[in-house]
Structures are given as C-alpha cells and as structure tokens.
Amino acid sequence: MFSSKQPNAVARPAKGGTPSLSFIGPEVIISGDLATDAQLHVDGRIDGNVRCAQLCQGADGIISGNIHADEARLAGTVEGTVSAATIAVEASARILGDIAYDTISIDAGARIEGRLGRRAATGGDAELQPSLIATPVSFSPARASDSGLVAVPDPS
C-alpha cells in the first residue's frame, strides 16, 4: 500500500521536458507575489507580481501586479507592467500598464493604456525600469478650462 516504488504525487518535469502546469481557478484569490518555473493558467485573481515561464490568462483573470514571463497570452485584466519575450494580447484583454516585448500580437478590441516598447530598448531581459512607466493623460476642452488652459477651436 505504501510502497516506495509508487510514483511521487508531485509531477516534476523530466530534465529537458516540458514544465508542469499550475492552474489558478476562478474561485482563487492570491494576495502576494507568485513565482514558478511552470506554465501558469490564471482564471482567478492575483494581487501581486507574477514570474513564470509561460502565462496563460483567461478572460476573467485579474492580475494586479507586474508580470515577467518568457511567453504570455493575456485575455483578462492586468494592472501593472508586463515583460515577456512573446506576448499575445487577446481582444478581451484590458491592460493598464507598460508592455516590454520581443514579439507581440494584439487582437482588435484589446485595450491597452500604457506604452509599448521592445525589451532591447528597455534594457534587454531586465524588467521595465520605473522611468518608463507612463501615466495616460487625455485632453478635453472641458478639463482644460477647469485647469486654466485655453482650448483653441479648430479653424476648419
């Protein structure tokens, strides 16, 4: 019954094999940073930084923190910076933060409020530097009059 010949309950990848998969279900809320060498699928909420090899975020997944991964497929909400070699942003994604990438694809309908930049321009594999974080600012004539600025009408 408790033989030492039984396989381990924890699945570990063979050397050179594919990493295991960790799944954060929709009922899970994590408060704190998460780091793993495994593939990570997030349908729940993470309030903290995420570091993993491969990240797959479902449309209902929420990550409030910075993401650092080799590959990332984002379909939910991200509030923080994202740094990955390969990034796929799906139409349902809402990203509030800067993105550093080597290769990126963005589906029509995705919303990104932040700056996009190649990782080579931001310091290679290093995470985004704080100096690159931009605050989106929109200009509207109503807000300009409140701040003392004068809106110039369009001459046409």
N, C-alpha and C positions, 0 to 999 in steps of 0.2 A: 504494500500500500504506500509506504513512504520510501520507496527505493531511490537510491542515489542515481539510478540510470534514467529517471524521469527528466524530461526537458524542463528548463527553467521557465518559470511563469512570466518572466520579463523577456520580451522579444528584443534581442540585440542584433544589429546588422552584422553580417559577416564582414570580415576585413575586405574592403573594396566593394561591398554590396551596397544596396540602396538603404538609406536610413529609414527607421521606423516612422510611423505616422502617429501624431498626437492630435486628438480631436477635442476642441472646446465647444461643447454643445450650447444651444440657445438658452438653457436654464442656468448656465455657469457665469458667475461674475468673479473676476480675479482682480484683486487690489494689490498691485505690486508689479515689479519687473518680472519678465518671463524670458528665460534663455534655454535653448535646446539645440542640439545638432540634428534633431529630427525634422521631418516635414511637419508643418503645423497647419491645421484647418480650424478656423475661428468662425463660429456662428454665434458665440456669446459675446460678452463684454470684457475687455481688459483695460483697466485703469493703471497703466504703467508702460514702460518701454518693452519692446519685443525684439529679441535677437534670435534668428533661426536660419537654417539652411534654405528652406522653401516655405513660403507663407501662402496659404490659400484662404481668403476671407470671403465668407458668404455675404449675401446682400443684406442680411440682418445683423451682421457682425459689427461691433463697435470697438475701435482701439483708440484710447485717449492716451497717447504717448508716442515716442519716436520708434520707428521701425528700421531695423538693419537686417537685411537678408541677402542671400545670393540671388534668389528669384522670388518675386511677389506677384500674386494675382489678387487685385483689390476690387471688391464689389460692394462693400459696405461703407461705413463712415470711419474716417481716420482724422483725428485731431492731433497733429504732430508732424514732424519731418519724416520723410521716407528715403532711405538709401538702399538701393539694390542694383545689381548688375543688369537684371532683366525685369522689367515691370510691365504688367498688363493691367490697365485701368478699364474696368467694365462700365457699361452705360449707367448702372445703378450706383456707382461709386460717388461718394462725396468726400473730398479731401481738403482739409483746412490746414495747409502747411506746405513747406517746400519739398520738392522731389529731386533727388540726385540719382542719376541712372547712367548706364552704358547703352542700353537698348530699351525703348519704351513704345508701347502701343496704347492709344486712347480711343475708346469707343465713343461714338456720337451719343451725346446725352450726359456724359460724365461731367461732374462739376469739380473744378479744382480752383481753390483760392490760395494761391501761393506761387512761387517761382519754380520753373523747371530748369535744371542745369545738368550737363554731363558731369559724371563723377571726376573725370580727369581735370576739369576746370575747378572743382571744389576740393582738390587735394587727394585724388586717387580713391583708394578704398576707405579712407577715413570718413567718419560720419560728418554730416553737414556742420560747418562752423557756425557759431551763433551769429556772426556778422552777415550771413546770407539770409537770415530769417527776415522776411518782408511782411509788413502789415498792409493788407489790401485797403486801399482808400478809394472811395468813389466820390465823384464830384457831382453835386446837384445845385442848380441855381438857388433853391430854397435854403440849403445849408450854407451856401456862400454868403447870402445876405445876413444870416444869423451871425456869422463869424466876422463880419466887417468887410469881406471881399465883395467886389462888384462883378456881377456876371455880365459879360459883353454879349449882346444879341448877335445872332448870325446875320451877316449882311445880305444873304440871299432871300 
